[in-house]
Amino acid sequence: MSGARRGGGEQGWAARWAARWAARWAARWAARWAARWAALALTLSACGGAQGGGGVIQRTDALPTPPPSRAFLRLPSCDERVWVYVDGRFKGRVADYPLRALLLPAGARRVELRRRGHATRYHLVTLSPEAPVTLEGDLTPLPAPPPTPR
């Protein structure tokens, strides 16, 4: 039977399914790459802009001065598959931040680092614009579950 008989118009169910699938994946990849492009734009603005403002990046790990009432949180150099939560909201994976730093509102924050098969690590930090706060420590792997009896 054709798709037109079932009210599907000229597109069949497979074409509609493929279009929905492509739109979902495009949105996911756009969000992931948007974070990377934002980090690049932040780096370019710190060194004088893309038009050759005369600035030179001395160190690749140096962070620019944050805007007022904002502060940087430096992530540990751990596995890139670690998920970062700030105040209970998912902020991305460590791999999404090439400079390993998040720009957040200043003040007290609860930071969680999670990864499947590892113990969740919690940090209570107070961020201030004067100096970035660096998280320390790696995630501890959890023991393997005992085998199920048969």
Summary of the structure (lengths in Angstrom):
residues: 150
radius of gyration: 22.0
end to end distance: 48.0
largest distance: 69.9
contacts: 329
relative contact order: 0.13
helix: 25%
strand: 27%
